[in-house]
């Protein structure tokens, strides 16, 4: 009996010490990209206990917005403090959080229309394999989630729509929701990339339009999109409110299950810091067995 008591006390001390230490953030690590022909930076959060166990962990890919880089969620989003607290309180599973840089070379998460900078190909074909071969990451779809703010919210939406068999949960925050008008897209592309054919613009539009993706999805593709656990959130004073509202309506009309939240707030880090623990709690439910 005495031995059992000692063992229990030691276990409690170890667990308390583990969480007291908290997780670790490595602000800048790199992966070589043959697709982009450069070294790409990323930040990574490793949960409490990562260094003292051989456990494998689920992973959240957390995307920054325009104007920031891979350090945005670290510096302004306080990811370490928020993740540590959510995990310690039992609201979120211990997970690895990967924050890639999409602000070097060409800003954005998608393949360039001229084919000269294929960031989306890099993300799926190089970054994810690098993470899964470098860290103790569970590689099944049910243990992989994605979230992001603003431009990164757009990345979250379209990565999930393009490859719905890759993510168990998706949480776009204050998202840039892509193209809703083909004429506006043509005008924008003709200014930035004169000489691009209308056919190429149409292909690009179809790939980055939520409406077109849903409309053109096969029954099997739509089934996969519906199997993702969606959490969509946008502040009531956010300038991107209209696109987020339209996405909610479109999902509702197509019977795509999702959580839609409109809360007091604007396009600010105050809003995104408030949402991050809720996102972690939401996606953690995807990692659990019921």
Steps between C-alpha positions, in 0.01 A plus 500: 500500500782735594677424173184573300463834680860594425452406132184711478672799660797470264264479204319813615829683547614396151174611338501831689863556404425414137232767470698749709771477237248570226544444131784625285497734203776496243450823313699430186572162350541431130414247233662485156248543220584369156163625377563860609878475456577646841515430871162555664460607861244384752436527874394201706342444840580171674267412788594433862668162531621479142865465604433253780283245320486300180134591440380612157271802480223642281595811305343836428624703203442862605522758220584869538343797323630744240778721629617248758723196463554174686570694822163679502317245712802477730554871557150647471281192540672380820466143380727355768316653794156427354582140405665426835198634688244316285690173540557543874129572557407187306315697233737402218695189414876514506587576140777629279432836335680580173504861378648532146625816333293618202652846475831433325551503124132539415242577767221246529411132540400411145672408176568811293289539188813525284635172642820660632437455874301194604462547874202266537699218337783572744263486797356158419795333327791632705400671824258238633735208414787691666300552818387138509853366452669745739262504798294237679179577317201272455454480126138386466254756373304492826804644681561790259326838514544843346411853608601853414410867505415735212724392207574189704126450546476493121780244491309295755181506292650411165755246624208320665280525191779396263611203709217417741644157573801667669336679794264392775420859599531847350465832681519813284500821705408836343573327172574645160243285322636513147329602179128568481501697170683391184510851352667647806757220489571563131555870563734429790703240313526712183657776711747277683563239227422652159487247221344215700235335281132494594515119504772502766309759700189281487694195623645713780154634587345154514777385734470797738123549506310327779183511292661336197674231706176401672300517177748287307574249777411138436280318749807333648692830524206673665474214748864554599447876537202430727710265711733785603411664831472869406529794741448837329538817705502871414458819701190712447719802420736310269529637145491140371161430659313473168708217355480305825123548510470382140707193576272418793191537281654293219599222742153507654328471161720204409449327835868523594515473881689785662518724803460868413585768753459877474634674808580849619830596340689618195792387283741504791734281703272561799231301318734223381661453841150465644411237239817288507419306822149433366649377172736269688211366707287451188760313297602288800159335480601374156803330652298310761320167486126502577 
